[in-house]
Each structure stands twice: as C-alpha cells, then as structure tokens.
Amino acid sequence: MTTKLRERLPDLVGALCAILVGLLALRESYTYDMGSLTNMGPGYFPSLLAIGMIVLGLLLVFTALRMPPAGFVRDGLSLWPVMIICASLIAFALLIERFGIIPAIFASVFLSTFASDNRNIPRSLLLAAITALCCAGLFVYLLGLSMKVFAI
C-alpha cells in the first residue's frame, strides 16, 4: 500500500462505511412503498436519506484523496466522552415518555455538551433550549406527531 493511501486510510474507511450504510439503507427502503412526491409512501424519505448518505460518502472519498491527511493527537482513549454521550442517550430515553419532548431533548443536549473539553455552561443551556424548542416545533407542530411537549 502506498504511503499516500496509508495516511488517508482512516478517512477512506469512514467514507466507505458511510457509502455501505447508505447502500444498505437504500436497499431496505425499496421494500416499502415509495409513493410519489405529492403522496409520499413510507419508503420515500428513507430512500432520500440513503441517497444523501451515499453522496456524502462519495464526497468524503473525494476530499480524502484530494486534501492532506488529517492529523490527530493521540493522547490515548478517554472513556469520559463516551460515558457522557451514553448518559445523554439514556436520559433522553428515560425522560421522553414521562416528561415530554422538550425536557428530554433539553437534558440530552445539555448532558452531551459535557463530552467536549470546551465546556461552557451558558452556551450549553442556550444550545439545549434552542434545540429542544426547535425539535418540539418541528416534530409536534409542523409534522403533527402525537407526542407530549410537556407532561406535567
């Protein structure tokens, strides 16, 4: 294997994984009814997302081959960010049914901001509030999904 490909191997593997997941999702989405643009079936949106993932994977391959390789600092594996992200997912799962979408997303986003070394409490609170309100507006009010906004 040439040095150029060896240096870019992590980027290429990630890009190929994105393409593979996109292809598998596209294959699976064709088992559902596609419908039309004005009357979308259950397979329409997943197929669009799968195509988007394939395109992004191809763009990643292109940029991995054209750009210089990304340098990563290897300080060792830290389990703290992984545990924080897992805790944020668990918090979302535990809060969504009992308290509603806004508190669940707020808690999940707020907790996940602590996985970064660049922690800022006011920025984390603002990000969590904006994300929770936008998700509630999108899923509950625009898409009309039947979920609780607040369960008091």
Secondary structure as UniProt FT lines:
FT   HELIX           3..7
FT   HELIX           9..29
FT   TURN            30..31
FT   TURN            42..43
FT   HELIX           44..66
FT   HELIX           79..99
FT   HELIX           101..112
FT   HELIX           113..115
FT   HELIX           121..136
FT   HELIX           137..142
//
